[in-house]
Amino acid sequence: MLNLDTSQVSLSREEMERFSRHLILPEVGLEGQKRLKAGKVLCIGTGGLGSPLLLYLAAAGVGRIGIVDFDVVDTSNLQRQIIHSTSAVGKPKVESAKQRILEINPYCQVDVYNTALKAHNALDLFRDYDVIVDGTDNFPTRYLVNDACVILGKPNVYGSIFRFEGQATVFNYQGGPHYRDLYPEPPPPGLVPSCAEGGVLGILPGIIGVIQATETVKILLGIGTTLSGRLLLYDALKMSFRELKLRKNPATPPVTELIDYEQFCGIPAVTDTPAVEEITVHDLKARMDAGQDFVLVDVRNPNEYDLCRIPGSVLIPLPEIEQGPGVEKVRAALNGSELIVHCKSGMRSAKALGILAQAGIKGKNLKGGILAWGDAYDPSVPKY
Amino acid sequence: MAVTVLIPTPLRPYTDNLEAVELEGETVAAVLQGLIGRYGDLKRHLFTESGQIRNFVNIYLNDEDVRHLERGQETPITGPAVISIVPSIAGGNHA
């Protein structure tokens, strides 16, 4: 059981009333509620996973909650990040979350860190907390959270989502396995589509985030059996839960220091020159207005094409190009004309141009994709 | 032996969007070979060029990671079994 000092903790009459449904649970009781109040939880990210779990940790009476996020609330977040309101759009997420937490439970101490979690600040940020909850959205930060937890000996309550599926477990708890035992290394960039490309059912992180909140509360209380050593898989479409065994891997190298996680995950430094030739939306517009001969290929998915499109564009989704038939479709569409490729923001179209180049088809990438086009020329394009 | 291989969402584009594939095979390796024989595009997602299972994809025979089985991928399949492919996913939210 976590060593929490409750000797200095007391509950006011109002708190007794607030937490009465906990106090009458024999497994929690007054001592358990004091443990929650003595508990210090750090949540990395206040997005899809962080939103529901922070709401429940606040309501449950966790005494001190730290939140780390560098982002501001965007309209497209509101479909799943339920701690943030429409009125918070444009505000720092940590400030929006803090306000909501204090509305739920004014007895909670909220520490906000409006910063990106990096190797240089992770150990200092984690040191003061009892439990770390990982609600991040990318591999470099997940390996960083894991390694910092292993070095400091903190439990890492893990959740991750993709489209309709989620994973949850507890890492590094009571000698149990950690993230590197489950996945020794991340996939190279580009092999797995990101959430921004793949989309996510808004309710999905709610389920996984609440599972993370449940595990966090159990760890603070020292009751029940946690997910340590078990990987829980959830499929929203089938409404099924499955469990797989998760063991320590003797081949996992010991974690002794934090490293460069961007490099570890194979993400090139932003200063790298782009490998494909680019064209701006203004150049594109000028070419259109001048009636120049070119073909604009849109490599997004059909459902995105239904949402918005650039006039005259031809839809050939990236997966078709990756699998082969799309390459010939592009060749046929061109028929000697110049090729310009676009997607939502420029990542997938760059990838498509890489594949097309191998087949001897050259073209230019529309910088910033349809979002940049929308900003400059078409206010009907939604920021999806 | 009849084996059901469960395909995770990120890999379904390579299996005609099937979430499960029924195959026959005497070992885990034989079933996986049968799977990539049928869906060739899956191969680079599951295996390295030297034929090892990739480090960011886990293969489970029922609820056990094949890396932790004594005979690994060569573990014989002795009854109706489920093989799960569980890739590493990172999503929480993406700004």
Interface residues (C-beta under 8 A of the other chain):
Chain A: G45 G47 G48 L49 G50 D71 D74 N77 R80 Q81 D134 G135 T136 D137 N138 F139 R142 G159 S160 I161 F162 R163 F164 E165 Q167 L182 Y183 P184 E185 P186 P187 L191 V192 P193 S194 C195 A196 G198 V200 P205 L231 L233 R242 E243 L244 K245 L246 R247 N249 P319 Q323
Chain B: P8 T9 P10 P13 D41 H45 R54 N55 F56 N58 Y60 D63 E64 D65 R67 H68 S84 V86 P87 S88 I89 A90 G91 G92 N93 H94 A95
